[in-house]
Amino acid sequence: MNSGKLGNLLSLLNERERTRMHEFLQSPYFNRSQPILRLYRYWNQCQVAGTEALEDQALFEEVLPGQKYSSVKLKNLKAALQRKLDAFFAQEVFQNDEGQRSLAVLHYLNLKNEEKYFPYYAERASIQLNSLGLERAQLELLAFRVQDEELDFSSRQGSRTEEFGSAKTYKHAQSFFYLETLKYLVRQENNVAILGSLPETEQATKALAVMSEGEELAEASLYHALLKVFQAPSDRAAFDVLVQGLSEQGGKIAAVDAREVYTGALNHCIRQINHGETSFLNEMLALYKEMDMHNLLQVNALLPAAQFKNMVSLGLRCADFDWVQAMIDKYGNLVADDAQGNASAFNQGVLFFFQGDFSSAEKFLNKVLAAYDDVFYGLDARAYLLRVHYETGNVLGMESLAESFKMFL
């Protein structure tokens, strides 16, 4: 159970999802097989206890008590649980996707040849899609599919709206494919910059050339500007166009699109800084400030720890201490995977160090050492504490810390 495809996929489930999977298998709508449920319960107990699963014969007796051992039957039971797990994955996504659920209702009504209420559900679906905050490409795809269902409905009605509906459907499809093509090219160019490998982009580039109508979308213009920056990294004018576009549109488009374009701009700045263009430090800082203003820094209500640390380091290099303090105050308790508050304590200590308040810096950095649960923050905190002792002339403290640092390593 702990190896192979089934075991590996089951291990992807977190605690909440394991509970949901159990509820899923208990529901007679999704599962009527008690052996499948027992097999899952047994695996879940192994996960919680951290124990290895039994050998096949003992496992068979556990989930099919009283039956004669059959390797084929056990194999089929595992395959059945695998199919239930596949269905659970799909159900979890569907359950949290209002757009797909609205579309599924329209499709079902069409299959049933329903005529009275279809227009109401179609109108409601369109309103819902525009209120979900979807990225533009996903919105265009779902709008395209809603229009397609409306075409099916109008054809059943014998109405003469097919030509108009077809034009709208085509426009949605064209916008979706244009924007997705732009995203593909942007991500491929980023891969070239990171990995140094050149992907095959000729077909995508050709597709981009014949879909220019999508340029009217704000999202498309931003992705196009980012693509030009990646393709000509030394062209400062191209970067200025991107920055201007983000300043004007970054807070108006879907958060997932805006976050990706801002992140692309930040990555470009990092690469330029690594090539000695230190003026991009201030450009990065300005981008982070815009992301904060548009509430784009958090992912699922939390700020990634690495990003928090990068922001603070950048603000310190730019000597914008007030902004760094504001970020610590705002996000210090919202850092992902940081139950002990190490991120806030460490970055506050580093800020005090740069401000010359060595006593306060030592206090906060020692809080990180007392937590004992983060190796990387522990290493960095010790490094800064050595600098604090050096700046304050505390030779004894510096020698003692250096020795413990060596033991820690």
Sequence and secondary structure as in RCSB ss.txt:
>XXXX:A:sequence
MNSGKLGNLLSLLNERERTRMHEFLQSPYFNRSQPILRLYRYWNQCQVAGTEALEDQALFEEVLPGQKYSSVKLK
NLKAALQRKLDAFFAQEVFQNDEGQRSLAVLHYLNLKNEEKYFPYYAERASIQLNSLGLERAQLELLAFRVQDEE
LDFSSRQGSRTEEFGSAKTYKHAQSFFYLETLKYLVRQENNVAILGSLPETEQATKALAVMSEGEELAEASLYHA
LLKVFQAPSDRAAFDVLVQGLSEQGGKIAAVDAREVYTGALNHCIRQINHGETSFLNEMLALYKEMDMHNLLQVN
ALLPAAQFKNMVSLGLRCADFDWVQAMIDKYGNLVADDAQGNASAFNQGVLFFFQGDFSSAEKFLNKVLAAYDDV
FYGLDARAYLLRVHYETGNVLGMESLAESFKMFL
>XXXX:A:secstr
  SHHHHHHHTT  HHHHHHHHHHHH TTT   HHHHHHHHHHHHHHHHT     HHHHHHHHSTTS   HHHHH
HHHHHHHHHHHHHHHHHHHHT HHHHHHHHHHHHHHTT  SSHHHHHHHHHHHHHHTT  HHHHHHHHHHHHHHH
HHHHHHHT S HHHHHHHHHHHHHHHHHHHHHHHHHHHHHHHHHH      HHHHHHHHT GGGGGSHHHHHHHH
HHHHHHSTT HHHHHHHHHHHHHHTTTS HHHHHHHHHHHHHHHHHHHHTT TTHHHHHHHHHHHHHHTT S BT
TBB HHHHHHHHHHHHHTT HHHHHHHHHHHTT BTT TT HHHHHHHHHHHHHTT HHHHHHHHHHHHHH   H
HHHHHHHHHHHHHHHHHT HHHHHHHHHHHHHH 
